[in-house]
Amino acid sequence: MVLNKLHLINFRNYRDQKISFHKGTNILFGNNGQGKTNIIESLYYLALTKSFRTNNDQNLILSSESFFRIQGDFTTEQGKKALSAIAFSASEGKRLNYNNQRIQKFSEYIGSIPIVLLAPSDLEVSQAGPHQRRKFLDIMLSQASKIYLHHLLQYRRSLKQRNLLLQQAIVDEHLMQSWEDALVQHGTILIEKRLEAIEKLDELVKKYYMQMSGGTEKVKLIYQSTFPFKEREKIPELYHSALKQNISKDQQNQSTSIGPHRDEVLLLINGKFLKSFGSQGEHKTFIIALKMAEYHYLQSIQKNLPLLLFDDIFGELDAGRIGNMITSLSQTGQVFVTTTSPNFFGKLSNWSGQTSFYQIEQGTVKQTERV
């Protein structure tokens, strides 16, 4: 998928900005605090209807204004035009239109504009707790499968209701059974979809890690459930049993301890936990490989190539490796990169991709010649 034009109104520090983008790599450069990441954030918001920097949409509105609007003009892989627009105000909430049709259920829209983001915060996927790895999987799979997103939303609703029951002094056993049945129904599908994805990601990460490191390290991804099972068809039965076995502990903690909301994705290097034993370089290389795997996973499922967003990563990641990554991916998809050093690409000896440069200064964007 290719973004041709972006129109921002009252978004962050952009009052009314129209930008024309091109195929290949689009470099957004400028000093810190000028609005480079805001453009990346607007694309992410347009694709996933939420920000990766804040949970409060009010923070995205330009100071003294009452709303913001983001519009993107795209061309699909099939050569068709696609128009997406999303707006937010405190009084009316979020409004989404795709190809001039009002979208009532955002879950039906997610995946229409597939997107992969690599930002400094993504290093937490390997360095922080299980929540970050589950979040990575959920975002990827929600874009790849409307079925997955449907069951994820239903699972979260069921989980919330069971947790509320656990907080009551006297539990309605019939109601508890009903919500546990729903948890198992939706949770089983989440686990199965995650297992399938991890198998594919494992193969891809191994491939890209070896390409970038050139070393002999062996990397692996393993999905770890909160209850043991060997055969997938036994998941519902064992899931039910695990919920029953842990009911006393759950009532004491007033929280559900069993299910995909507590599952883990183990990242291993040479048979050891990357989080505990990996060097900084190994963490960074693993994350690059994981993001390349995410891109190719979505590419294999979606009809449209994902947009690739790289936000301020040159201070975090090795120049040669990230250059090779962008070179490889820009040959097939459209890439957006923010940097304070536009000369970075001139230093890459193997850089030959189509590149467009945009200077960002105090909420204004100006396309420039190669610098």
VEXDREN-2710 file (C-alpha; in Angstrom, 1 decimal):
% VEXDREN-2710
k/r/px/py/pz
1/MET/0.0/0.0/0.0
2/VAL/1.3/3.5/-0.8
3/LEU/0.4/6.7/1.0
4/ASN/0.2/9.5/-1.6
5/LYS/-1.1/12.4/0.4
6/LEU/-1.5/13.1/4.1
7/HIS/-3.6/16.0/5.5
8/LEU/-3.4/17.0/9.1
9/ILE/-5.7/19.4/10.8
10/ASN/-5.0/20.5/14.5
11/PHE/-3.0/17.3/15.1
12/ARG/-0.3/17.8/17.7
13/ASN/1.7/20.9/16.4
14/TYR/0.2/20.8/12.9
15/ARG/-2.6/23.3/12.2
16/ASP/-3.3/22.6/8.6
17/GLN/-0.6/20.6/6.8
18/LYS/-0.8/18.8/3.4
19/ILE/2.1/16.5/2.5
20/SER/2.6/14.5/-0.7
21/PHE/4.7/11.3/-0.2
22/HIS/6.4/9.0/-2.7
23/LYS/7.2/5.3/-3.1
24/GLY/10.4/4.0/-1.6
25/THR/11.8/5.7/1.5
26/ASN/10.6/9.1/2.8
27/ILE/13.0/10.8/5.2
28/LEU/11.6/13.2/7.7
29/PHE/14.4/15.2/9.2
30/GLY/14.8/18.1/11.5
31/ASN/15.8/19.1/15.1
32/ASN/14.2/17.5/18.1
33/GLY/10.8/18.8/19.0
34/GLN/9.8/20.0/15.6
35/GLY/7.1/17.5/14.8
36/LYS/8.8/14.5/13.1
37/THR/7.4/11.8/15.3
38/ASN/4.0/13.5/15.2
39/ILE/3.7/12.6/11.5
40/ILE/4.7/9.0/12.3
41/GLU/2.1/9.0/15.1
42/SER/-0.6/10.3/12.8
43/LEU/0.0/7.5/10.3
44/TYR/-0.2/4.9/13.1
45/TYR/-3.4/6.5/14.4
46/LEU/-4.9/6.5/11.0
47/ALA/-4.2/2.8/10.6
48/LEU/-5.0/1.5/14.2
49/THR/-7.3/4.3/15.5
50/LYS/-5.0/4.9/18.5
51/SER/-1.7/6.4/19.3
52/PHE/1.5/4.6/20.3
53/ARG/2.5/7.5/22.6
54/THR/-0.6/8.3/24.7
55/ASN/-3.9/6.7/25.7
56/ASN/-5.6/10.1/25.9
57/ASP/-6.8/11.4/22.5
58/GLN/-7.3/14.8/24.0
59/ASN/-3.5/15.1/24.1
60/LEU/-3.4/14.9/20.3
61/ILE/-5.4/18.1/19.7
62/LEU/-3.5/21.3/18.9
63/SER/-3.5/23.7/21.8
64/SER/-6.6/25.9/22.0
65/GLU/-8.4/23.8/19.4
66/SER/-11.4/21.5/20.0
67/PHE/-10.7/18.7/17.5
68/PHE/-8.2/17.1/15.2
69/ARG/-8.5/15.3/11.8
70/ILE/-6.2/13.0/9.9
71/GLN/-6.8/12.1/6.2
72/GLY/-4.8/9.7/4.0
73/ASP/-5.0/9.2/0.3
74/PHE/-3.7/5.7/-0.6
75/THR/-3.2/3.5/-3.6
76/THR/-3.6/-0.3/-3.0
77/GLU/-1.5/-3.0/-4.5
78/GLN/-4.3/-3.6/-7.0
79/GLY/-4.0/0.0/-8.2
80/LYS/-7.2/1.2/-6.6
81/LYS/-7.6/4.5/-4.7
82/ALA/-8.4/4.3/-1.0
83/LEU/-9.4/7.3/1.2
84/SER/-9.3/7.1/5.0
85/ALA/-10.1/9.9/7.5
86/ILE/-10.4/9.9/11.3
87/ALA/-11.4/12.8/13.5
88/PHE/-11.7/13.3/17.3
89/SER/-13.3/15.8/19.5
90/ALA/-14.2/15.7/23.2
91/SER/-17.9/16.4/22.4
92/GLU/-18.3/13.8/19.5
93/GLY/-15.6/11.3/20.2
94/LYS/-14.0/9.5/17.3
95/ARG/-15.4/9.4/13.8
96/LEU/-13.9/7.2/11.1
97/ASN/-14.6/7.2/7.4
98/TYR/-13.1/4.8/4.8
99/ASN/-13.8/5.3/1.1
100/ASN/-16.5/7.8/2.1
101/GLN/-18.3/5.3/4.2
102/ARG/-18.9/5.9/8.0
103/ILE/-17.3/3.0/9.9
104/GLN/-19.3/2.3/13.1
105/LYS/-17.2/-0.7/14.3
106/PHE/-13.5/0.1/14.2
107/SER/-12.7/-3.6/14.5
108/GLU/-14.1/-4.0/10.9
109/TYR/-11.6/-1.4/9.7
110/ILE/-8.4/-2.5/11.5
111/GLY/-6.1/-4.1/8.9
112/SER/-7.3/-2.0/6.0
113/ILE/-4.1/0.0/6.2
114/PRO/-1.5/-2.6/7.5
115/ILE/1.4/-0.9/9.4
116/VAL/4.6/-1.9/11.1
117/LEU/6.3/0.5/13.6
118/LEU/9.8/0.4/14.9
119/ALA/10.5/3.0/17.6
120/PRO/13.0/3.1/20.6
121/SER/10.2/1.9/22.8
122/ASP/10.0/-1.4/20.9
123/LEU/13.2/-2.5/22.6
124/GLU/10.9/-3.2/25.5
125/VAL/9.5/-6.2/23.6
126/SER/12.7/-8.1/24.5
127/GLN/13.7/-6.3/27.7
128/ALA/10.4/-5.7/29.6
129/GLY/7.8/-8.0/30.9
130/PRO/5.4/-10.4/29.1
131/HIS/2.8/-7.7/28.6
132/GLN/5.0/-6.1/25.9
133/ARG/5.3/-9.3/24.0
134/ARG/1.6/-10.1/24.2
135/LYS/0.9/-6.6/23.0
136/PHE/3.2/-7.1/20.0
137/LEU/1.4/-10.3/19.0
138/ASP/-2.1/-8.8/19.5
139/ILE/-1.4/-5.7/17.3
140/MET/0.1/-7.9/14.6
141/LEU/-2.6/-10.5/14.7
142/SER/-5.4/-7.9/14.9
143/GLN/-4.2/-6.4/11.6
144/ALA/-3.9/-9.9/10.0
145/SER/-7.2/-11.4/11.1
146/LYS/-10.6/-9.8/11.8
147/ILE/-11.5/-13.1/13.5
148/TYR/-8.6/-12.7/15.9
149/LEU/-9.6/-9.1/16.8
150/HIS/-13.2/-10.1/17.3
151/HIS/-12.3/-12.9/19.7
152/LEU/-9.7/-10.7/21.5
153/LEU/-12.4/-8.0/22.2
154/GLN/-14.9/-10.7/23.4
155/TYR/-12.2/-12.3/25.5
156/ARG/-11.4/-9.0/27.2
157/ARG/-15.1/-8.4/27.9
158/SER/-15.5/-11.9/29.4
159/LEU/-12.3/-11.5/31.5
160/LYS/-13.5/-8.2/32.9
161/GLN/-16.8/-9.7/33.9
162/ARG/-15.2/-12.8/35.6
163/ASN/-12.8/-10.5/37.5
164/LEU/-15.8/-8.4/38.7
165/LEU/-17.4/-11.6/40.0
166/LEU/-14.2/-12.6/41.8
167/GLN/-14.4/-9.4/43.8
168/GLN/-17.8/-10.2/45.2
169/ALA/-18.2/-11.8/48.7
170/ILE/-20.8/-14.3/47.4
171/VAL/-20.2/-15.6/43.8
172/ASP/-23.1/-16.5/41.6
173/GLU/-21.9/-19.9/40.4
174/HIS/-24.1/-20.0/37.4
175/LEU/-22.9/-16.6/36.2
176/MET/-19.3/-17.6/36.9
177/GLN/-19.8/-20.7/34.7
178/SER/-21.2/-18.7/31.9
179/TRP/-18.3/-16.2/31.8
180/GLU/-15.8/-19.1/32.1
181/ASP/-17.4/-20.8/29.1
182/ALA/-17.0/-17.5/27.2
183/LEU/-13.4/-17.2/28.3
184/VAL/-12.6/-20.7/27.1
185/GLN/-14.4/-20.2/23.8
186/HIS/-12.7/-17.0/22.9
187/GLY/-9.4/-17.7/24.6
188/THR/-8.9/-21.0/22.9
189/ILE/-9.0/-19.3/19.5
190/LEU/-6.5/-16.6/20.7
191/ILE/-4.1/-19.3/21.8
192/GLU/-4.5/-21.3/18.6
193/LYS/-3.9/-18.2/16.4
194/ARG/-0.9/-17.2/18.5
195/LEU/0.6/-20.6/18.2
196/GLU/0.3/-20.6/14.4
197/ALA/1.8/-17.1/14.3
198/ILE/4.7/-17.9/16.5
199/GLU/5.6/-20.9/14.3
200/LYS/5.9/-18.6/11.3
201/LEU/7.6/-15.8/13.2
202/ASP/10.2/-18.3/14.6
203/GLU/11.3/-19.3/11.1
204/LEU/11.5/-15.7/9.9
205/VAL/13.3/-14.4/12.9
206/LYS/15.9/-17.1/12.6
207/LYS/16.5/-16.2/8.9
208/TYR/16.8/-12.4/9.5
209/TYR/18.8/-12.7/12.7
210/MET/21.4/-14.8/10.9
211/GLN/21.5/-12.4/7.9
212/MET/22.2/-9.4/10.1
213/SER/24.5/-10.9/12.7
214/GLY/26.5/-13.1/10.5
215/GLY/27.2/-15.1/13.6
216/THR/26.4/-18.6/14.9
217/GLU/23.9/-17.6/17.6
218/LYS/20.7/-19.7/17.6
219/VAL/17.5/-17.8/18.3
220/LYS/14.1/-19.1/19.0
221/LEU/10.5/-18.0/19.9
222/ILE/8.4/-20.2/22.1
223/TYR/4.8/-19.7/23.1
224/GLN/4.3/-20.5/26.8
225/SER/0.7/-21.0/28.0
226/THR/-0.4/-20.6/31.6
227/PHE/-1.6/-24.2/31.5
228/PRO/0.2/-27.2/29.9
229/PHE/-1.1/-29.0/26.9
230/LYS/0.4/-31.2/24.2
231/GLU/-2.5/-31.5/21.8
232/ARG/-4.3/-28.5/20.6
233/GLU/-7.7/-30.2/20.5
234/LYS/-7.3/-30.7/24.3
235/ILE/-7.0/-26.9/24.9
236/PRO/-10.7/-26.2/25.8
237/GLU/-10.9/-29.1/28.2
238/LEU/-7.6/-28.3/30.0
239/TYR/-8.4/-24.6/30.0
240/HIS/-11.7/-25.3/31.9
241/SER/-9.9/-27.6/34.3
242/ALA/-7.1/-25.0/35.0
243/LEU/-9.7/-22.3/35.7
244/LYS/-11.5/-24.6/38.3
245/GLN/-8.2/-25.6/39.9
246/ASN/-7.2/-21.9/40.4
247/ILE/-10.5/-20.5/41.5
248/SER/-9.5/-20.2/45.2
249/LYS/-6.3/-18.3/44.3
250/ASP/-8.2/-16.1/41.8
251/GLN/-10.8/-15.2/44.5
252/GLN/-8.1/-14.3/46.9
253/ASN/-6.3/-12.1/44.4
254/GLN/-9.6/-11.0/42.8
255/SER/-8.1/-11.6/39.4
256/THR/-8.0/-14.3/36.8
257/SER/-4.6/-16.0/36.7
258/ILE/-5.2/-18.5/33.8
259/GLY/-5.5/-17.6/30.1
260/PRO/-3.9/-15.9/27.1
261/HIS/-3.9/-12.5/29.0
262/ARG/-1.2/-14.1/31.2
263/ASP/0.6/-16.2/28.5
264/GLU/4.3/-15.5/27.6
265/VAL/6.4/-15.5/24.5
266/LEU/9.9/-16.7/25.3
267/LEU/12.7/-15.1/23.2
268/LEU/15.7/-17.4/23.4
269/ILE/19.3/-17.0/22.2
270/ASN/21.6/-20.1/22.3
271/GLY/18.9/-21.8/24.5
272/LYS/18.9/-19.0/27.2
273/PHE/16.5/-16.2/27.9
274/LEU/17.3/-13.2/25.8
275/LYS/15.9/-10.9/28.5
276/SER/18.4/-12.2/31.1
277/PHE/21.5/-13.2/29.1
278/GLY/21.4/-11.2/25.8
279/SER/23.8/-8.3/25.2
280/GLN/22.6/-4.9/24.1
281/GLY/23.6/-5.7/20.5
282/GLU/21.8/-9.1/20.6
283/HIS/18.6/-7.4/21.9
284/LYS/18.7/-4.8/19.1
285/THR/19.4/-7.3/16.4
286/PHE/16.6/-9.6/17.7
287/ILE/14.1/-6.7/17.6
288/ILE/15.1/-5.7/14.1
289/ALA/14.7/-9.4/13.0
290/LEU/11.3/-9.5/14.8
291/LYS/10.0/-6.4/13.0
292/MET/11.2/-7.7/9.6
293/ALA/9.4/-11.0/10.5
294/GLU/6.2/-9.0/11.4
295/TYR/6.4/-7.2/8.1
296/HIS/6.7/-10.4/6.0
297/TYR/4.0/-12.1/8.1
298/LEU/1.5/-9.4/7.4
299/GLN/2.7/-9.3/3.7
300/SER/1.9/-13.0/3.4
301/ILE/-1.6/-12.6/4.7
302/GLN/-2.7/-9.1/3.6
303/LYS/-3.5/-8.1/0.1
304/ASN/-1.6/-4.8/0.7
305/LEU/2.0/-4.3/1.7
306/PRO/2.3/-2.8/5.1
307/LEU/3.6/0.8/5.6
308/LEU/6.9/0.8/7.5
309/LEU/7.4/3.5/10.2
310/PHE/10.9/4.0/11.7
311/ASP/10.9/6.6/14.4
312/ASP/14.2/8.0/15.7
313/ILE/16.0/4.6/15.7
314/PHE/19.5/5.5/14.6
315/GLY/20.7/6.4/18.1
316/GLU/19.4/3.0/19.3
317/LEU/20.4/0.6/16.5
318/ASP/23.5/-0.1/14.5
319/ALA/23.7/2.0/11.4
320/GLY/24.8/-0.7/9.0
321/ARG/22.2/-3.2/10.1
322/ILE/19.3/-0.7/10.1
323/GLY/20.5/0.6/6.7
324/ASN/20.4/-3.0/5.3
325/MET/16.9/-3.5/6.8
326/ILE/15.5/-0.3/5.2
327/THR/17.2/-1.0/1.9
328/SER/15.7/-4.5/1.8
329/LEU/12.2/-3.4/2.8
330/SER/12.0/-0.2/0.7
331/GLN/12.4/-2.3/-2.4
332/THR/9.0/-3.7/-1.9
333/GLY/7.1/-1.4/0.5
334/GLN/6.8/2.3/1.4
335/VAL/9.1/3.4/4.3
336/PHE/8.9/6.5/6.6
337/VAL/11.9/7.4/8.6
338/THR/12.5/10.2/11.1
339/THR/16.0/11.4/11.9
340/THR/17.9/14.4/13.1
341/SER/20.7/13.4/10.7
342/PRO/19.6/13.2/7.0
343/ASN/23.2/12.7/5.9
344/PHE/23.0/9.2/7.5
345/PHE/21.8/7.7/4.2
346/GLY/24.6/9.2/2.3
347/LYS/27.0/7.3/4.5
348/LEU/25.6/3.9/3.6
349/SER/27.7/2.5/0.8
350/ASN/25.0/0.1/-0.4
351/TRP/22.2/2.7/-0.3
352/SER/20.5/2.8/-3.7
353/GLY/16.8/3.1/-2.9
354/GLN/14.4/5.8/-4.1
355/THR/14.5/8.4/-1.4
356/SER/12.5/11.6/-0.8
357/PHE/13.5/14.2/1.9
358/TYR/11.2/16.3/4.0
359/GLN/12.5/19.1/6.3
360/ILE/10.3/19.4/9.5
361/GLU/10.5/22.7/11.3
362/GLN/8.0/24.0/13.9
363/GLY/5.0/22.1/12.5
364/THR/5.7/22.8/8.9
365/VAL/6.9/20.3/6.2
366/LYS/8.9/21.2/3.1
367/GLN/10.2/18.6/0.6
368/THR/13.8/19.2/-0.3
369/GLU/16.5/17.9/-2.5
370/ARG/18.9/15.1/-1.3
371/VAL/21.1/16.6/1.5
END
